């Protein structure tokens, strides 16, 4: 059963009497700051990171003085 408007008003009045208007407004201000910082964090996290492309590395392995190229296996990367 959904509470009626009169019951909601009574609960609000009781909360105001228990905590006072000052504490409630401070709490709401803190909640608003938290929501703002959360949204800011989401925006910062959504921006793509700009990084430089990795530079190619030359393989300098040698066998008897001759340069030998090695191939990486695609299965090892997965």
Phi and psi in degrees as a GROMACS rama.xvg file:
@    title "Ramachandran Plot"
@    xaxis  label "Phi"
@    yaxis  label "Psi"
@TYPE xy
-84.4506  132.128  UNK-2
-67.2741  145.454  UNK-3
-78.8965  172.298  UNK-4
-64.6334  -31.2186  UNK-5
-68.438  -40.8572  UNK-6
-67.242  -38.8944  UNK-7
-64.5077  -41.2448  UNK-8
-63.334  -39.8235  UNK-9
-64.5175  -42.7653  UNK-10
-63.4764  -42.8387  UNK-11
-62.8774  -42.5614  UNK-12
-63.9065  -41.8947  UNK-13
-63.2642  -41.1956  UNK-14
-64.2625  -41.739  UNK-15
-63.0262  -40.1195  UNK-16
-69.5704  -38.2232  UNK-17
-71.6195  -46.575  UNK-18
-100.086  -24.1576  UNK-19
83.5681  154.896  UNK-20
-68.0997  -34.8292  UNK-21
-64.4736  -46.6261  UNK-22
-66.2949  -38.4352  UNK-23
-66.5378  -42.2766  UNK-24
-67.7652  -35.5002  UNK-25
-63.1593  -42.5879  UNK-26
-63.604  -43.0519  UNK-27
-65.2163  -36.3661  UNK-28
-63.5893  -41.1333  UNK-29
-65.6551  -39.3697  UNK-30
-63.6867  -42.162  UNK-31
-63.7901  -41.1939  UNK-32
-63.5562  -39.3985  UNK-33
-64.2663  -42.457  UNK-34
-64.7928  -41.6548  UNK-35
-62.4914  -45.4765  UNK-36
-67.9059  -32.947  UNK-37
-64.3678  -45.4088  UNK-38
-64.0249  -39.4367  UNK-39
-62.5113  -42.2681  UNK-40
-62.9731  -38.4394  UNK-41
-65.5213  -40.9038  UNK-42
-65.3337  -41.4353  UNK-43
-67.0291  -36.8494  UNK-44
-72.7462  -24.5942  UNK-45
-81.2138  -19.2355  UNK-46
-70.3773  132.633  UNK-47
-69.539  140.723  UNK-48
-79.7827  131.292  UNK-49
-95.2444  113.571  UNK-50
-128.444  155.577  UNK-51
-75.075  147.719  UNK-52
-67.4241  143.003  UNK-53
-64.475  140.081  UNK-54
-78.6143  141.566  UNK-55
-66.2058  140.765  UNK-56
-106.058  127.226  UNK-57
-83.1293  136.404  UNK-58
-85.496  119.552  UNK-59
-105.982  24.8139  UNK-60
-72.9348  141.009  UNK-61
-131.901  150.831  UNK-62
-126.398  115.66  UNK-63
53.4034  43.1137  UNK-64
85.5922  -6.50261  UNK-65
-103.186  136.474  UNK-66
-71.6899  132.415  UNK-67
-119.932  129.17  UNK-68
-88.6342  137.967  UNK-69
-113.506  148.191  UNK-70
-109.031  136.759  UNK-71
-83.7164  140.412  UNK-72
-81.682  134.161  UNK-73
-66.6391  -28.8371  UNK-74
-67.5506  -32.2724  UNK-75
-69.6307  -30.6495  UNK-76
-70.528  -31.4228  UNK-77
